[in-house]
Amino acid sequence: MSRIGKNPVEIPKGVTVALAGRTITAKGKLGELKLDLSDEVDAAVANDKITVTPRSQSKQSRTMWGTTRALLNNMVRGVATGFSRRLEINGVGYRAAVQGSDLTLQLGYSHEIKYKIPKGITIVAEKPTSLVVSGADRQRVGQVASEIRGYRGPEPYKGKGVKYEEEYIVRKEGKKK
């Protein structure tokens, strides 16, 4: 039995959830998200709760049971409060700035990097060396943060690059004479 799947998803105030066929839609103050249900599970909305049940006892059904419940929970939390990832930029001359719908990164290359901010995602440069990526869709927030980090990941010798705020970089000792 799935320990995650058996727990119902609580629907907070200000969020409306609608089930139409095999599609669940959640609307809240931060937008609207949709999820197409797998053929392996069923969902029901009642008493401000969403319950997910497997259609059979196959391994695939039991796997999708917990996964679907987690995706629904992320959807409901996302439209209610949203998700965010914080990034730190370390290095001499490394900085970021938001200009309209573009993020401009200077990461030690001969050119600056322009990153087009996707719809539904907001990026705020609190300081030139600190970014906050936020939005309603947890997967997209993590994907955008990962793409930004991918332009210059942190290196272990001086710690230069873009890293998540909670990430710890194991430092290495350099060459000795």
ABEGO torsion letter per residue (X at the ends): XBAAAABBBBBBBGBBBBBBEABBBBBBAAEBBBBBBBAABBBBBBGGBBBBBBABABAAAAAAAAAAAAAAAAAAAAAAAEBBBBBBBBEBGBBBBBBEABBBBBAGBABBBBBBBBBGBBBBBABAABBBBBEABAAAAAAAAAAAAAABBBBAAAGBEBBBAABBBBBBBBBBX
